[in-house]
Amino acid sequence: MKPIALRICLFVVSLLLGACLGGREEFWFERDGSGRLQAEYRMPVFAIASMGGEEKLRKTIVDFFATEPGVVMETFVMEKTGAEARLRLHATFDSVLQLSRLMEKSASQESGTPLPEPMVKLLGEIQVARSGMDLDFQRKIDPREVFAGGLVTPTTSQMRGYQLEYIMHLPMAAKQSNAHQVSDSGHTLLWRYELAEAMKSPVQTNFLTPIPIPLWSWLLFSLLLIGSIWLLGRWLMARNRTRG
């Protein structure tokens, strides 16, 4: 049996054993574009086997993060409880654009260290673009593709209690978003989808937020403004003396 067929069979078996899929991701973005990520994913133990086993999956994920300079995997923990496995990771990044490029690599498999297909689908498609003085963030995740490319659908009872949750902490208040909950005066956005709901149509998260201007830029602008006012004052005084 070909490896891909074996992996699909193992994933199908994992669904029949009752464990399902869940995830929680939380991002913190700083004014300079850097930030950190904490994530936890719940999946069947057999799904780990379908992705090459615990040690191989751990190495693949660590190596994948290492392909993008500026994105650092700080910790990666995998725990098993009965038929369910939990993957927890903590990463930091120097720029949201670097993080975006890393996610794009996962979808295009350009990194040279490709992630297993279920992990690629779990990360989804991320696009970060500049729109004038704003940052436009778009993400789409289709959990149906995680389940053997959409060939298998877990039952309602299997999906009960499983959610997909995404939280964004922004340095500047979002101008607009499709978040389910907005707090901290627009700086914190939360999306929460029941897995059964997410299986009906792809999960989409998006927001538009002003691009933070670094403190040094404000200081430089203030100095230039003060200097311009001082020069203008000197010029007016000199002109008045000349007229006098």
C-alpha positions, 0 to 999 in steps of 0.5 A: 500500500502506498504511504499516502493511502496508508496515511488516509486509512490511519486518519479514517480509523482515528475518526472511527475511534471517536477523537476529533479536531480542535484548535486555539491560536493566540497572537500578540503583535507589537508596534514594530511589527514583531510578536509572538504566537501560542497555539494548541491543537487537539487531534486523534493520536492516530493522526500523529501516526498518519503524519509520520509519528511523534518524533518525525512530526516534531522534527518536521515542524521545528525544521519548518519554522527554521526555514524563515529567518526571524521566526523562532520556535521557542517551545513545542510540546506533544501530549497524549491522553487516551485517543487524543493528542495535544500539540502546544507551541510557542513561537516569536517573530520579528515581523508579521510579514515574515510570519505571513511568508512562512504560512505561504510556504506551507501552502506552496511547499516552497520551504524545502521542509514541507509540513504534513498535509493535515497541518498545512490545511489546519494553518490555512491560507494567510494573506497580509497586504498593505492598503494605504496606511493600513494593514489588511489581514486575511485568513481562510481555513477549511477544516473539511480538508483536514479530514482526508482531503474532505473524503471523510466527515466526522459525525455530530457526536464526534465533533461535539465539544470541539472548537476552532478559536483565534485571538489577535492582540493588536497594537492599534485598534482595528478599523474593521473586522469580522471578529465574533467578539471585540474588546480592549477598545478594538485592540483584541479580536476573537473568532470562535467556531464550533467544529460542526459549524466550521465543517459546513463552510470555510472559516474566515478571519479578517481585519483592517488596522492602521500600520503603527508608526514607530516612536522614533518617527514621531520624535523625528517629525516633532524635531523637524516641526520644531526646527521648521517653526524656529527657522520661520520665526527667525526669518520673520524677525529678520524681515521685520528688522529689515523693514524697520 
